[in-house]
Amino acid sequence: MIATYIITGEANYLLRVRARNLRHYSQFVLERLYKTTGVLDIRSNIVLQTLKESVAIEPELLQAEG
């Protein structure tokens, strides 16, 4: 697990998980996540291709409005 978010919408949490392959991910879900107290539902989305990934914040977003 590389990131965890509290979100709005149908789910309460979003977990960003990096796995070696689908089998490794399945093991994480079945052996760890499903066995976690309070976890009632799991929905997965798998990234097929990354178009852009950056941790930098664009300067215009940091400027105060006004």
DSSP file with accessible surface (Angstrom, degrees, kcal/mol):
  #  RESIDUE AA STRUCTURE BP1 BP2  ACC     N-H-->O    O-->H-N    N-H-->O    O-->H-N    TCO  KAPPA ALPHA  PHI   PSI    X-CA   Y-CA   Z-CA
    1    1 A M              0   0  117      0, 0.0    16,-0.3     0, 0.0     3,-0.1   0.000 360.0 360.0 360.0 125.3    0.0    0.0    0.0
    2    2 A I        +     0   0   84     14,-3.2     2,-0.3     1,-0.3    15,-0.2   0.601 360.0  12.4-110.4 -13.3    1.6    3.3   -1.1
    3    3 A A  E     -A   16   0A  23     13,-1.4    13,-3.2     2,-0.0     2,-0.4  -0.978  55.0-161.8-160.3 150.1   -1.2    5.8   -0.2
    4    4 A T  E     -A   15   0A  84     -2,-0.3     2,-0.4    11,-0.2    11,-0.2  -1.000  13.6-174.7-136.2 133.6   -4.5    5.9    1.7
    5    5 A Y  E     -A   14   0A 102      9,-2.7     9,-2.5    -2,-0.4     2,-0.5  -0.966  24.5-138.7-129.4 144.3   -7.2    8.5    1.2
    6    6 A I  E     +A   13   0A 142     -2,-0.4     2,-0.3     7,-0.2     7,-0.3  -0.905  41.5 179.1 -94.4 126.9  -10.5    9.4    2.9
    7    7 A I        -     0   0   64      5,-2.0     2,-0.2    -2,-0.5    -2,-0.0  -0.795  28.1-120.3-129.2 168.0  -12.9   10.2    0.1
    8    8 A T        +     0   0  140     -2,-0.3     2,-0.3     2,-0.0     3,-0.3  -0.647  69.9  50.6-100.4 164.3  -16.5   11.3   -0.6
    9    9 A G  S    S-     0   0   66     -2,-0.2    -2,-0.0     1,-0.2     0, 0.0  -0.791 112.3 -21.1 111.8-153.1  -18.9    9.3   -2.8
   10   10 A E  S    S+     0   0  177     -2,-0.3     2,-0.2     2,-0.0    -1,-0.2   0.788 126.5  50.7 -67.7 -29.2  -19.9    5.7   -2.7
   11   11 A A        -     0   0   46     -3,-0.3     3,-0.1     1,-0.1    -4,-0.0  -0.693  65.1-151.3-107.8 161.6  -16.7    4.6   -0.9
   12   12 A N  S    S+     0   0  115     -2,-0.2    -5,-2.0     1,-0.2     2,-0.3   0.698  79.8  31.4 -98.9 -27.8  -15.2    6.0    2.3
   13   13 A Y  E     -A    6   0A 151     -7,-0.3     2,-0.4     2,-0.0    -7,-0.2  -0.959  57.7-157.1-134.2 151.6  -11.5    5.1    1.6
   14   14 A L  E     -A    5   0A  87     -9,-2.5    -9,-2.7    -2,-0.3     2,-0.5  -0.998  12.6-163.8-127.1 124.1   -9.3    4.8   -1.4
   15   15 A L  E     -A    4   0A  57     -2,-0.4     2,-0.7   -11,-0.2   -11,-0.2  -0.942   8.6-151.5-108.5 129.1   -6.2    2.7   -1.1
   16   16 A R  E     -A    3   0A  93    -13,-3.2   -14,-3.2    -2,-0.5   -13,-1.4  -0.901  24.3-178.5-100.3 116.4   -3.4    3.0   -3.7
   17   17 A V        -     0   0   44     -2,-0.7     2,-0.5   -16,-0.3     8,-0.0  -0.930  19.5-157.5-121.1 136.4   -1.7   -0.3   -3.9
   18   18 A R        +     0   0  161     -2,-0.4     2,-0.3     7,-0.0     3,-0.0  -0.970  20.3 178.5-112.9 125.4    1.3   -1.4   -6.0
   19   19 A A        -     0   0   35     -2,-0.5     3,-0.1     1,-0.1     4,-0.0  -0.903  37.7-126.7-126.3 154.2    1.6   -5.1   -6.7
   20   20 A R  S    S-     0   0  189     -2,-0.3     2,-0.3     1,-0.2    -1,-0.1   0.859  88.1 -26.1 -65.0 -36.8    4.1   -7.2   -8.7
   21   21 A N  S  > S-     0   0   91      1,-0.1     4,-2.2    -3,-0.0     5,-0.2  -0.933  77.4 -78.9-164.2 179.9    1.3   -8.8  -10.6
   22   22 A L  H  > S+     0   0  110     -2,-0.3     4,-2.8     1,-0.2     5,-0.2   0.877 125.6  54.4 -64.0 -36.5   -2.4   -9.8  -10.4
   23   23 A R  H  > S+     0   0  189      2,-0.2     4,-2.3     1,-0.2    -1,-0.2   0.924 108.5  48.6 -63.2 -44.3   -1.7  -12.8   -8.3
   24   24 A H  H  > S+     0   0   50      2,-0.2     4,-1.9     1,-0.2    -2,-0.2   0.917 112.8  48.4 -62.1 -42.5    0.2  -10.7   -5.7
   25   25 A Y  H  X S+     0   0   48     -4,-2.2     4,-2.5     2,-0.2    -2,-0.2   0.929 109.7  52.5 -63.5 -44.3   -2.6   -8.2   -5.7
   26   26 A S  H  X S+     0   0   50     -4,-2.8     4,-2.9     1,-0.2     5,-0.3   0.903 107.5  51.9 -59.6 -41.0   -5.2  -11.0   -5.2
   27   27 A Q  H  X S+     0   0   73     -4,-2.3     4,-2.7     2,-0.2     5,-0.5   0.915 109.0  50.7 -62.0 -42.3   -3.2  -12.3   -2.3
   28   28 A F  H  X>S+     0   0   35     -4,-1.9     5,-2.2     2,-0.2     4,-1.7   0.942 114.6  43.6 -59.6 -47.0   -3.2   -8.9   -0.7
   29   29 A V  I  <>S+     0   0   13     -4,-2.5     5,-2.8     3,-0.2     6,-0.3   0.951 121.4  37.6 -65.3 -49.5   -7.0   -8.5   -1.1
   30   30 A L  I  <5S+     0   0  105     -4,-2.9    -2,-0.2    -5,-0.2    -3,-0.2   0.875 125.9  34.2 -74.4 -38.0   -7.9  -12.0    0.0
   31   31 A E  I  <5S+     0   0  113     -4,-2.7    -3,-0.2    -5,-0.3    -1,-0.2   0.704 134.4  15.3 -94.1 -21.6   -5.4  -12.5    2.8
   32   32 A R  I  <5S+     0   0  168     -4,-1.7     4,-0.3    -5,-0.5    -3,-0.2   0.751 124.3  42.2-116.3 -56.4   -5.1   -9.0    4.3
   33   33 A L  I > <S+     0   0   26     -5,-2.2     3,-1.6     1,-0.2    -3,-0.2   0.940 114.8  47.4 -67.2 -49.4   -7.9   -6.6    3.2
   34   34 A Y  T 3 <S+     0   0  124     -5,-2.8    -1,-0.2     1,-0.3    -4,-0.1   0.795 111.6  53.5 -63.0 -25.7  -10.9   -9.0    3.5
   35   35 A K  T 3  S+     0   0  158     -6,-0.3     2,-0.4    -3,-0.1    -1,-0.3   0.464  83.5 110.1 -88.8  -1.0   -9.7  -10.1    6.9
   36   36 A T  S X  S-     0   0   72     -3,-1.6     3,-1.9    -4,-0.3    -4,-0.0  -0.610  79.4-109.6 -78.8 129.4   -9.4   -6.5    8.2
   37   37 A T  T 3  S+     0   0  142     -2,-0.4     3,-0.1     1,-0.2    -1,-0.1  -0.332 101.9  20.9 -57.8 131.9  -12.1   -5.7   10.9
   38   38 A G  T 3  S+     0   0   64      1,-0.3     2,-0.7    -3,-0.0    -1,-0.2   0.228  85.2 127.4  94.5 -14.5  -14.7   -3.3    9.5
   39   39 A V    <   +     0   0   48     -3,-1.9    -1,-0.3    -6,-0.2     3,-0.1  -0.685  21.2 159.7 -79.0 115.4  -14.1   -3.9    5.8
   40   40 A L        +     0   0  164     -2,-0.7     2,-0.3     1,-0.3    -1,-0.2   0.650  61.4  21.4-107.7 -25.3  -17.5   -4.8    4.3
   41   41 A D        -     0   0  101      2,-0.0     2,-0.4     0, 0.0    -1,-0.3  -0.997  57.7-165.4-149.6 139.6  -17.0   -4.2    0.6
   42   42 A I        -     0   0   29     -2,-0.3     2,-0.4    -3,-0.1    -8,-0.0  -0.997   6.1-178.8-129.9 130.4  -14.0   -4.0   -1.7
   43   43 A R        -     0   0  175     -2,-0.4     2,-0.4     2,-0.0    -2,-0.0  -0.996  13.0-156.4-127.2 134.2  -14.0   -2.6   -5.3
   44   44 A S        -     0   0   58     -2,-0.4     2,-0.4     2,-0.0    -2,-0.0  -0.871  14.0-173.6-117.0 144.6  -10.9   -2.6   -7.4
   45   45 A N        -     0   0  159     -2,-0.4     2,-0.5     2,-0.0    -2,-0.0  -0.997  15.2-153.4-128.7 133.6   -9.8   -0.5  -10.4
   46   46 A I        -     0   0  110     -2,-0.4     2,-0.4     0, 0.0    -2,-0.0  -0.934  15.9-126.8-113.8 128.7   -6.6   -1.5  -12.2
   47   47 A V        -     0   0  110     -2,-0.5     3,-0.1     1,-0.2    -2,-0.0  -0.588  22.3-176.7 -73.5 126.3   -4.5    1.0  -14.1
   48   48 A L  S    S-     0   0  172     -2,-0.4     2,-0.3     1,-0.4    -1,-0.2   0.792  71.6  -0.3 -90.4 -34.3   -3.8   -0.1  -17.6
   49   49 A Q        -     0   0  149      0, 0.0     2,-0.6     0, 0.0    -1,-0.4  -0.964  64.0-133.9-157.1 137.3   -1.6    2.8  -18.6
   50   50 A T        +     0   0   85     -2,-0.3     3,-0.1     1,-0.2    -3,-0.0  -0.848  19.5 179.2 -94.4 122.2   -0.3    5.9  -16.8
   51   51 A L  S    S-     0   0  155     -2,-0.6     2,-0.3     1,-0.4    -1,-0.2   0.808  71.7  -3.2 -90.2 -36.3   -0.6    9.1  -18.9
   52   52 A K        +     0   0  159      2,-0.0     2,-0.4     0, 0.0    -1,-0.4  -0.941  59.9 175.1-157.5 135.4    0.8   11.6  -16.4
   53   53 A E        +     0   0  110     -2,-0.3     2,-0.3    -3,-0.1    -3,-0.0  -0.952  16.7 150.4-145.5 122.7    2.0   11.2  -12.9
   54   54 A S        -     0   0   71     -2,-0.4    -2,-0.0     1,-0.1     0, 0.0  -0.996  36.8-160.9-151.2 147.7    3.6   14.0  -10.9
   55   55 A V        +     0   0  147     -2,-0.3     2,-0.2     2,-0.1    -1,-0.1   0.434  65.3 108.3-105.1  -3.9    4.0   15.2   -7.4
   56   56 A A        -     0   0   76      1,-0.0     2,-0.5     0, 0.0    -2,-0.1  -0.481  64.7-137.2 -74.7 142.6    4.9   18.7   -8.4
   57   57 A I        -     0   0  108     -2,-0.2     5,-0.1     2,-0.0    -2,-0.1  -0.889  23.8-115.6-101.3 129.3    2.3   21.5   -7.8
   58   58 A E    >>  -     0   0   95     -2,-0.5     3,-1.7     1,-0.1     4,-0.7  -0.392  22.6-125.4 -64.2 135.3    2.0   24.0  -10.6
   59   59 A P  H >> S+     0   0   88      0, 0.0     3,-1.3     0, 0.0     4,-0.9   0.842 107.0  60.5 -54.0 -36.5    3.0   27.5   -9.5
   60   60 A E  H 34 S+     0   0  112      1,-0.3     3,-0.2     2,-0.2    -2,-0.1   0.786  99.8  57.0 -67.4 -21.6   -0.3   29.1  -10.5
   61   61 A L  H <4 S+     0   0  126     -3,-1.7    -1,-0.3     1,-0.2    -3,-0.1   0.729 104.4  52.8 -77.4 -20.9   -2.1   26.8   -8.1
   62   62 A L  H << S+     0   0  122     -3,-1.3    -1,-0.2    -4,-0.7    -2,-0.2   0.661  87.5  99.3 -87.6 -17.8    0.0   28.1   -5.2
   63   63 A Q  S  < S-     0   0  140     -4,-0.9     2,-0.1    -3,-0.2    -3,-0.0  -0.454  81.0-110.8 -73.7 141.1   -0.7   31.8   -5.9
   64   64 A A        -     0   0  100     -2,-0.1     2,-0.2     1,-0.1    -1,-0.1  -0.418  33.4-113.8 -69.4 142.9   -3.3   33.5   -3.7
   65   65 A E              0   0  195     -2,-0.1    -1,-0.1     1,-0.0     0, 0.0  -0.489 360.0 360.0 -73.3 149.9   -6.5   34.5   -5.5
   66   66 A G              0   0  127     -2,-0.2    -2,-0.0     0, 0.0    -1,-0.0  -0.501 360.0 360.0 129.2 360.0   -7.3   38.2   -5.8
